[in-house]
Amino acid sequence: MTKKSNESTDASKTIFLGAFVNNILIGSLVLVVFGLPSSLMRWSDTGFMPIYAVHIFITVVTILMIVFHRLISLNIKGSIITFNLVVVGLVNKRTSINP
């Protein structure tokens, strides 16, 4: 009885985590779809900055993850989401102007 209960609990956790990560992907897609054009509109004023290349890369990766979300494992999705957030944070920190 305990073994069956543990298996169902593990299955429930996996289903919850899968749905949670997929919702994060959808939220990320909304952010990059609106963030990329607004970022690129500043290109004519500021010139090329590394953040533009990073935004384009993260947009492409996010779109590919949404398209192939059933084929990508939960661990890979989590790793890519974490990597995207870290890269954006590092590049934004590096390209920000300090007064």
TIMI-2910 file (N, C-alpha, C, CB; in pm, 1 decimal, decimal comma, always signed):
<rs>
+----------+----------+----------+----------+----------+----------+----------+----------+----------+----------+----------+----------+------+
!      n_x !      n_y !      n_z !     ca_x !     ca_y !     ca_z !      c_x !      c_y !      c_z !     cb_x !     cb_y !     cb_z ! resn !
+----------+----------+----------+----------+----------+----------+----------+----------+----------+----------+----------+----------+------+
!    +82,3 !   -119,5 !     +0,0 !     +0,0 !     +0,0 !     +0,0 !    +86,6 !   +125,8 !     +0,0 !    -93,6 !     -0,1 !   +120,6 !  Met !
!   +194,2 !   +126,0 !    +79,2 !   +281,0 !   +243,0 !    +88,1 !   +355,7 !   +265,9 !    -41,9 !   +379,7 !   +227,5 !   +202,7 !  Thr !
!   +399,1 !   +157,0 !   -104,7 !   +472,0 !   +169,6 !   -230,5 !   +382,7 !   +231,3 !   -337,7 !   +524,2 !    +32,4 !   -276,9 !  Lys !
!   +259,9 !   +188,3 !   -346,5 !   +165,8 !   +242,7 !   -444,9 !   +136,1 !   +388,9 !   -414,9 !    +35,1 !   +161,2 !   -446,4 !  Lys !
!   +126,2 !   +424,6 !   -288,0 !   +100,2 !   +561,5 !   -247,8 !   +217,5 !   +652,1 !   -286,0 !    +73,8 !   +568,5 !    -97,2 !  Ser !
!   +339,8 !   +604,3 !   -263,4 !   +458,6 !   +681,7 !   -299,4 !   +467,9 !   +700,9 !   -450,0 !   +585,1 !   +612,9 !   -247,5 !  Asn !
!   +432,5 !   +598,1 !   -525,8 !   +437,6 !   +608,8 !   -672,0 !   +335,8 !   +711,4 !   -722,1 !   +411,3 !   +471,1 !   -737,2 !  Glu !
!   +218,0 !   +711,1 !   -663,0 !   +117,3 !   +807,7 !   -706,4 !   +156,3 !   +949,7 !   -664,8 !    -20,3 !   +771,4 !   -648,2 !  Ser !
!   +220,4 !   +964,0 !   -548,8 !   +267,9 !  +1095,5 !   -506,1 !   +376,5 !  +1146,0 !   -599,2 !   +320,0 !  +1090,1 !   -362,3 !  Thr !
!   +469,5 !  +1058,3 !   -637,4 !   +575,0 !  +1097,0 !   -730,5 !   +517,7 !  +1134,7 !   -866,3 !   +676,1 !   +984,1 !   -746,0 !  Asp !
!   +417,9 !  +1060,9 !   -911,7 !   +354,3 !  +1092,5 !  -1039,5 !   +282,7 !  +1227,2 !  -1032,0 !   +255,3 !   +981,6 !  -1079,4 !  Ala !
!   +218,8 !  +1254,5 !   -919,5 !   +150,6 !  +1383,2 !   -901,9 !   +249,8 !  +1499,0 !   -901,3 !    +69,7 !  +1383,3 !   -771,8 !  Ser !
!   +363,6 !  +1479,4 !   -834,4 !   +466,5 !  +1583,0 !   -832,6 !   +520,5 !  +1608,7 !   -972,6 !   +580,6 !  +1543,4 !   -738,8 !  Lys !
!   +542,9 !  +1503,8 !  -1048,1 !   +594,3 !  +1518,0 !  -1184,4 !   +494,6 !  +1591,7 !  -1272,9 !   +626,3 !  +1380,4 !  -1244,4 !  Thr !
!   +367,5 !  +1558,7 !  -1259,4 !   +263,9 !  +1626,3 !  -1338,0 !   +257,0 !  +1773,8 !  -1299,3 !   +126,1 !  +1558,4 !  -1317,2 !  Ile !
!   +261,1 !  +1802,8 !  -1169,4 !   +256,5 !  +1941,0 !  -1123,2 !   +377,4 !  +2019,0 !  -1173,3 !   +249,9 !  +1946,1 !   -970,3 !  Phe !
!   +497,5 !  +1961,3 !  -1160,0 !   +618,8 !  +2029,7 !  -1205,1 !   +617,4 !  +2052,0 !  -1355,6 !   +742,6 !  +1949,8 !  -1165,6 !  Leu !
!   +569,6 !  +1953,7 !  -1430,1 !   +559,9 !  +1968,5 !  -1575,3 !   +467,8 !  +2082,8 !  -1613,5 !   +510,7 !  +1839,3 !  -1638,5 !  Gly !
!   +352,3 !  +2089,7 !  -1548,5 !   +257,4 !  +2198,2 !  -1576,5 !   +315,7 !  +2332,9 !  -1533,7 !   +123,0 !  +2172,7 !  -1504,2 !  Ala !
!   +383,3 !  +2335,9 !  -1420,9 !   +444,5 !  +2459,2 !  -1371,0 !   +551,2 !  +2511,0 !  -1467,0 !   +505,6 !  +2435,9 !  -1232,5 !  Phe !
!   +638,5 !  +2422,2 !  -1512,0 !   +745,2 !  +2461,9 !  -1604,7 !   +686,2 !  +2504,8 !  -1738,2 !   +845,5 !  +2346,4 !  -1625,5 !  Val !
!   +584,2 !  +2436,4 !  -1786,8 !   +520,0 !  +2476,9 !  -1912,0 !   +455,1 !  +2614,7 !  -1899,2 !   +415,1 !  +2373,3 !  -1953,7 !  Asn !
!   +398,1 !  +2645,3 !  -1782,6 !   +342,1 !  +2778,6 !  -1760,5 !   +451,7 !  +2885,4 !  -1756,9 !   +262,1 !  +2781,2 !  -1629,8 !  Asn !
!   +566,3 !  +2851,0 !  -1698,7 !   +679,5 !  +2943,2 !  -1700,6 !   +725,4 !  +2967,5 !  -1843,8 !   +795,6 !  +2888,5 !  -1615,7 !  Ile !
!   +726,4 !  +2863,1 !  -1925,1 !   +763,8 !  +2878,4 !  -2065,8 !   +667,7 !  +2970,6 !  -2139,4 !   +768,0 !  +2742,4 !  -2134,6 !  Leu !
!   +540,2 !  +2954,7 !  -2113,4 !   +441,1 !  +3041,0 !  -2178,7 !   +459,8 !  +3185,7 !  -2132,7 !   +296,4 !  +2992,4 !  -2147,8 !  Ile !
!   +482,9 !  +3206,7 !  -2004,9 !   +509,7 !  +3341,0 !  -1955,4 !   +636,5 !  +3399,5 !  -2015,2 !   +520,1 !  +3339,8 !  -1804,7 !  Gly !
!   +740,1 !  +3317,5 !  -2028,2 !   +864,3 !  +3362,7 !  -2091,1 !   +841,9 !  +3399,2 !  -2236,5 !   +971,9 !  +3255,1 !  -2080,6 !  Ser !
!   +758,2 !  +3321,4 !  -2304,1 !   +728,7 !  +3351,2 !  -2444,1 !   +660,8 !  +3486,9 !  -2456,8 !   +640,1 !  +3241,6 !  -2505,2 !  Leu !
!   +567,6 !  +3515,1 !  -2369,0 !   +499,6 !  +3645,3 !  -2372,3 !   +600,5 !  +3757,6 !  -2348,9 !   +386,6 !  +3651,1 !  -2265,7 !  Val !
!   +690,8 !  +3738,1 !  -2252,8 !   +789,5 !  +3840,7 !  -2223,6 !   +884,9 !  +3863,4 !  -2340,2 !   +867,6 !  +3803,4 !  -2100,1 !  Leu !
!   +934,4 !  +3755,4 !  -2402,2 !  +1030,6 !  +3774,8 !  -2510,4 !   +963,5 !  +3826,5 !  -2636,8 !  +1103,2 !  +3644,8 !  -2540,0 !  Val !
!   +839,1 !  +3789,6 !  -2661,2 !   +770,3 !  +3838,5 !  -2780,4 !   +747,5 !  +3988,7 !  -2771,7 !   +636,5 !  +3765,7 !  -2799,2 !  Val !
!   +715,3 !  +4039,4 !  -2652,9 !   +696,9 !  +4183,4 !  -2637,4 !   +829,0 !  +4254,8 !  -2608,2 !   +596,9 !  +4211,5 !  -2525,9 !  Phe !
!   +921,8 !  +4186,6 !  -2545,3 !  +1048,9 !  +4248,6 !  -2509,4 !  +1144,6 !  +4263,7 !  -2625,3 !  +1114,4 !  +4169,8 !  -2403,0 !  Gly !
!  +1147,3 !  +4167,7 !  -2716,4 !  +1240,8 !  +4174,8 !  -2828,5 !  +1214,1 !  +4294,3 !  -2919,1 !  +1234,1 !  +4047,5 !  -2909,5 !  Leu !
!  +1090,8 !  +4315,3 !  -2965,6 !  +1068,3 !  +4432,8 !  -3050,8 !  +1097,5 !  +4565,2 !  -2979,6 !   +925,3 !  +4433,1 !  -3100,2 !  Pro !
!  +1060,1 !  +4575,2 !  -2852,8 !  +1086,5 !  +4700,0 !  -2781,2 !  +1236,3 !  +4720,6 !  -2761,6 !  +1015,0 !  +4700,2 !  -2645,3 !  Ser !
!  +1309,8 !  +4612,2 !  -2744,7 !  +1454,1 !  +4622,0 !  -2732,7 !  +1517,8 !  +4662,0 !  -2865,1 !  +1512,0 !  +4490,3 !  -2684,3 !  Ser !
!  +1470,8 !  +4602,2 !  -2973,3 !  +1529,4 !  +4631,5 !  -3103,7 !  +1493,7 !  +4770,9 !  -3154,1 !  +1484,7 !  +4528,3 !  -3204,3 !  Leu !
!  +1385,2 !  +4829,3 !  -3104,7 !  +1348,8 !  +4965,4 !  -3145,6 !  +1452,0 !  +5066,9 !  -3096,6 !  +1209,3 !  +5002,0 !  -3091,9 !  Met !
!  +1522,1 !  +5034,7 !  -2990,8 !  +1624,4 !  +5125,7 !  -2939,0 !  +1755,0 !  +5113,9 !  -3015,7 !  +1648,9 !  +5098,8 !  -2791,9 !  Arg !
!  +1766,9 !  +5014,6 !  -3104,7 !  +1892,1 !  +4988,7 !  -3175,5 !  +1938,0 !  +5111,2 !  -3253,9 !  +1875,9 !  +4869,5 !  -3269,6 !  Trp !
!  +1846,1 !  +5180,6 !  -3318,2 !  +1884,4 !  +5297,3 !  -3397,8 !  +1939,0 !  +5410,3 !  -3309,6 !  +1764,2 !  +5347,5 !  -3478,8 !  Ser !
!  +1894,7 !  +5419,7 !  -3186,5 !  +1942,1 !  +5525,4 !  -3096,4 !  +2074,3 !  +5489,7 !  -3029,1 !  +1837,4 !  +5554,0 !  -2990,2 !  Asp !
!  +2089,0 !  +5363,9 !  -2989,8 !  +2204,3 !  +5324,2 !  -2909,3 !  +2314,4 !  +5256,7 !  -2989,7 !  +2160,1 !  +5232,5 !  -2800,2 !  Thr !
!  +2284,0 !  +5211,4 !  -3110,0 !  +2380,3 !  +5130,3 !  -3182,2 !  +2372,1 !  +4987,2 !  -3132,6 !  +2523,0 !  +5185,9 !  -3165,9 !  Gly !
!  +2456,5 !  +4900,8 !  -3187,4 !  +2451,6 !  +4759,9 !  -3147,5 !  +2505,0 !  +4743,9 !  -3006,2 !  +2532,2 !  +4671,9 !  -3245,6 !  Phe !
!  +2430,9 !  +4667,1 !  -2927,9 !  +2474,0 !  +4631,1 !  -2793,6 !  +2460,7 !  +4479,8 !  -2779,8 !  +2390,3 !  +4706,4 !  -2684,0 !  Met !
!  +2543,1 !  +4416,7 !  -2696,8 !  +2537,4 !  +4270,2 !  -2682,1 !  +2401,8 !  +4218,3 !  -2635,6 !  +2642,7 !  +4225,1 !  -2584,7 !  Pro !
!  +2327,7 !  +4300,6 !  -2562,6 !  +2197,9 !  +4256,0 !  -2512,1 !  +2102,5 !  +4223,5 !  -2626,3 !  +2136,5 !  +4362,6 !  -2421,3 !  Ile !
!  +2117,9 !  +4289,2 !  -2741,6 !  +2029,6 !  +4260,6 !  -2854,6 !  +2051,6 !  +4118,4 !  -2905,8 !  +2052,8 !  +4362,1 !  -2967,8 !  Tyr !
!  +2176,1 !  +4077,4 !  -2916,7 !  +2206,7 !  +3941,1 !  -2960,4 !  +2156,0 !  +3839,2 !  -2858,1 !  +2358,9 !  +3924,2 !  -2982,1 !  Ala !
!  +2170,0 !  +3873,7 !  -2731,0 !  +2120,7 !  +3784,2 !  -2625,3 !  +1969,5 !  +3773,8 !  -2631,8 !  +2164,7 !  +3833,9 !  -2486,0 !  Val !
!  +1900,1 !  +3884,0 !  -2652,1 !  +1753,5 !  +3880,9 !  -2662,0 !  +1708,6 !  +3795,9 !  -2779,9 !  +1697,4 !  +4023,1 !  -2675,6 !  His !
!  +1774,8 !  +3811,2 !  -2893,5 !  +1739,1 !  +3730,9 !  -3010,7 !  +1763,4 !  +3583,3 !  -2982,7 !  +1819,5 !  +3775,8 !  -3134,6 !  Ile !
!  +1877,6 !  +3549,2 !  -2922,6 !  +1909,0 !  +3410,0 !  -2891,2 !  +1806,5 !  +3351,1 !  -2794,7 !  +2049,7 !  +3399,2 !  -2831,7 !  Phe !
!  +1774,1 !  +3423,3 !  -2689,7 !  +1679,5 !  +3371,8 !  -2590,3 !  +1539,8 !  +3359,8 !  -2650,1 !  +1676,2 !  +3463,0 !  -2466,1 !  Ile !
!  +1502,7 !  +3451,5 !  -2737,9 !  +1373,3 !  +3441,9 !  -2805,0 !  +1365,3 !  +3315,8 !  -2889,2 !  +1348,7 !  +3564,9 !  -2892,3 !  Thr !
!  +1469,6 !  +3288,2 !  -2966,1 !  +1471,0 !  +3167,8 !  -3050,3 !  +1467,2 !  +3041,5 !  -2964,8 !  +1595,9 !  +3166,4 !  -3140,7 !  Val !
!  +1546,1 !  +3038,0 !  -2858,5 !  +1547,9 !  +2920,6 !  -2769,9 !  +1411,4 !  +2900,0 !  -2704,8 !  +1656,5 !  +2936,2 !  -2661,2 !  Val !
!  +1348,7 !  +3007,6 !  -2659,3 !  +1217,5 !  +2997,0 !  -2594,7 !  +1111,8 !  +2948,2 !  -2692,5 !  +1175,7 !  +3132,0 !  -2536,0 !  Thr !
!  +1114,1 !  +3000,9 !  -2814,4 !  +1017,3 !  +2956,0 !  -2914,8 !  +1038,2 !  +2808,7 !  -2948,1 !  +1028,6 !  +3041,0 !  -3042,5 !  Ile !
!  +1164,2 !  +2766,2 !  -2960,6 !  +1190,9 !  +2624,5 !  -2988,2 !  +1147,7 !  +2535,6 !  -2871,5 !  +1340,0 !  +2603,2 !  -3017,6 !  Leu !
!  +1165,3 !  +2584,4 !  -2749,8 !  +1121,8 !  +2504,8 !  -2634,7 !   +970,2 !  +2492,0 !  -2630,8 !  +1172,2 !  +2567,2 !  -2504,4 !  Met !
!   +898,6 !  +2597,4 !  -2669,3 !   +752,2 !  +2589,3 !  -2673,5 !   +708,7 !  +2492,2 !  -2782,3 !   +689,8 !  +2728,9 !  -2697,9 !  Ile !
!   +771,7 !  +2500,4 !  -2898,4 !   +732,5 !  +2413,7 !  -3010,2 !   +757,9 !  +2266,7 !  -2976,8 !   +809,1 !  +2452,7 !  -3138,3 !  Val !
!   +871,8 !  +2237,8 !  -2914,0 !   +909,7 !  +2099,4 !  -2885,3 !   +894,9 !  +2064,8 !  -2737,2 !  +1052,9 !  +2074,6 !  -2929,6 !  Phe !
!   +798,7 !  +2126,1 !  -2668,0 !   +787,5 !  +2106,0 !  -2523,5 !   +755,3 !  +1962,4 !  -2484,3 !   +682,1 !  +2196,9 !  -2468,2 !  His !
!   +694,1 !  +1887,4 !  -2570,3 !   +663,2 !  +1747,3 !  -2536,6 !   +784,9 !  +1656,5 !  -2550,2 !   +551,0 !  +1695,5 !  -2625,7 !  Arg !
!   +883,4 !  +1697,3 !  -2628,5 !  +1001,6 !  +1615,2 !  -2651,8 !  +1114,5 !  +1644,5 !  -2553,0 !  +1050,9 !  +1636,2 !  -2792,6 !  Leu !
!  +1110,2 !  +1759,0 !  -2488,8 !  +1217,5 !  +1801,0 !  -2399,3 !  +1183,8 !  +1757,6 !  -2257,2 !  +1239,4 !  +1954,7 !  -2406,4 !  Ile !
!  +1282,3 !  +1698,9 !  -2189,7 !  +1258,3 !  +1652,2 !  -2053,1 !  +1248,3 !  +1769,9 !  -1956,5 !  +1369,9 !  +1556,6 !  -2008,6 !  Ser !
!  +1191,6 !  +1743,1 !  -1841,9 !  +1170,8 !  +1845,1 !  -1740,2 !  +1303,4 !  +1902,8 !  -1691,4 !  +1092,4 !  +1787,4 !  -1622,9 !  Leu !
!  +1405,0 !  +1819,6 !  -1676,3 !  +1536,3 !  +1866,2 !  -1630,4 !  +1599,5 !  +1962,1 !  -1730,7 !  +1629,6 !  +1747,2 !  -1606,4 !  Asn !
!  +1587,6 !  +1930,9 !  -1858,0 !  +1644,9 !  +2017,7 !  -1961,3 !  +1569,1 !  +2149,6 !  -1966,6 !  +1641,6 !  +1948,2 !  -2099,6 !  Ile !
!  +1437,1 !  +2144,5 !  -1956,7 !  +1357,4 !  +2268,7 !  -1956,0 !  +1399,5 !  +2357,9 !  -1839,6 !  +1205,5 !  +2236,9 !  -1946,6 !  Lys !
!  +1410,4 !  +2300,4 !  -1722,0 !  +1450,8 !  +2378,3 !  -1604,8 !  +1590,4 !  +2436,0 !  -1618,8 !  +1444,2 !  +2292,7 !  -1480,8 !  Gly !
!  +1681,2 !  +2358,3 !  -1674,6 !  +1818,3 !  +2406,0 !  -1694,3 !  +1822,8 !  +2521,0 !  -1793,9 !  +1908,2 !  +2292,0 !  -1742,0 !  Ser !
!  +1748,6 !  +2509,7 !  -1902,7 !  +1748,9 !  +2615,0 !  -2003,9 !  +1682,6 !  +2741,3 !  -1950,3 !  +1677,4 !  +2567,5 !  -2131,2 !  Ile !
!  +1573,8 !  +2727,9 !  -1876,6 !  +1508,3 !  +2845,3 !  -1817,9 !  +1603,0 !  +2915,4 !  -1721,3 !  +1377,8 !  +2804,8 !  -1745,2 !  Ile !
!  +1671,2 !  +2839,3 !  -1636,8 !  +1766,8 !  +2897,1 !  -1542,2 !  +1881,6 !  +2964,4 !  -1615,4 !  +1820,8 !  +2789,4 !  -1447,8 !  Thr !
!  +1934,2 !  +2899,0 !  -1719,1 !  +2042,1 !  +2956,4 !  -1799,0 !  +1998,1 !  +3088,1 !  -1862,3 !  +2086,9 !  +2857,6 !  -1907,7 !  Phe !
!  +1878,0 !  +3091,4 !  -1918,1 !  +1827,2 !  +3214,1 !  -1980,4 !  +1819,9 !  +3328,1 !  -1879,7 !  +1688,8 !  +3189,7 !  -2041,7 !  Asn !
!  +1768,7 !  +3300,6 !  -1761,7 !  +1757,2 !  +3405,1 !  -1660,0 !  +1893,9 !  +3454,7 !  -1614,3 !  +1678,3 !  +3353,6 !  -1540,3 !  Leu !
!  +1987,9 !  +3363,7 !  -1597,1 !  +2122,6 !  +3403,3 !  -1554,6 !  +2190,7 !  +3486,1 !  -1662,5 !  +2207,6 !  +3279,5 !  -1521,5 !  Val !
!  +2180,2 !  +3443,9 !  -1788,1 !  +2244,6 !  +3517,2 !  -1897,5 !  +2185,9 !  +3656,4 !  -1911,2 !  +2230,0 !  +3441,1 !  -2029,4 !  Val !
!  +2054,7 !  +3668,7 !  -1905,2 !  +1992,4 !  +3800,9 !  -1915,2 !  +2037,1 !  +3888,3 !  -1798,2 !  +1837,6 !  +3788,9 !  -1917,9 !  Val !
!  +2042,0 !  +3832,8 !  -1680,1 !  +2086,9 !  +3908,9 !  -1564,1 !  +2230,8 !  +3954,8 !  -1576,1 !  +2070,9 !  +3826,8 !  -1439,9 !  Gly !
!  +2318,9 !  +3866,6 !  -1623,4 !  +2459,3 !  +3903,6 !  -1638,5 !  +2479,4 !  +4007,2 !  -1747,1 !  +2542,4 !  +3781,5 !  -1668,9 !  Leu !
!  +2413,6 !  +3989,6 !  -1859,9 !  +2431,5 !  +4084,2 !  -1970,1 !  +2369,6 !  +4218,8 !  -1934,5 !  +2369,1 !  +4029,0 !  -2100,1 !  Val !
!  +2253,2 !  +4218,3 !  -1870,3 !  +2191,9 !  +4345,1 !  -1829,2 !  +2279,6 !  +4417,2 !  -1727,5 !  +2051,8 !  +4320,8 !  -1770,5 !  Asn !
!  +2340,8 !  +4343,7 !  -1636,8 !  +2428,6 !  +4403,0 !  -1537,8 !  +2552,0 !  +4462,4 !  -1605,7 !  +2469,4 !  +4298,7 !  -1432,7 !  Lys !
!  +2603,9 !  +4392,4 !  -1702,5 !  +2725,5 !  +4435,6 !  -1772,1 !  +2699,4 !  +4554,9 !  -1863,4 !  +2783,2 !  +4320,2 !  -1853,3 !  Arg !
!  +2582,8 !  +4561,2 !  -1926,3 !  +2556,2 !  +4668,7 !  -2020,9 !  +2481,6 !  +4786,6 !  -1959,3 !  +2477,8 !  +4615,3 !  -2136,3 !  Thr !
!  +2449,9 !  +4778,0 !  -1830,7 !  +2378,9 !  +4890,6 !  -1768,5 !  +2475,3 !  +5006,4 !  -1747,4 !  +2314,4 !  +4848,3 !  -1633,4 !  Ser !
!  +2419,6 !  +5125,7 !  -1746,6 !  +2500,3 !  +5245,5 !  -1729,7 !  +2491,6 !  +5286,1 !  -1583,1 !  +2452,5 !  +5361,5 !  -1824,4 !  Ile !
!  +2607,4 !  +5295,1 !  -1521,7 !  +2611,9 !  +5335,3 !  -1380,2 !  +2632,4 !  +5486,0 !  -1372,8 !  +2725,7 !  +5260,0 !  -1302,9 !  Asn !
!  +2551,0 !  +5555,0 !  -1293,2 !  +2567,0 !  +5700,2 !  -1281,2 !  +2689,9 !  +5739,0 !  -1202,3 !  +2445,6 !  +5760,4 !  -1216,7 !  Pro !
+----------+----------+----------+----------+----------+----------+----------+----------+----------+----------+----------+----------+------+
</rs>
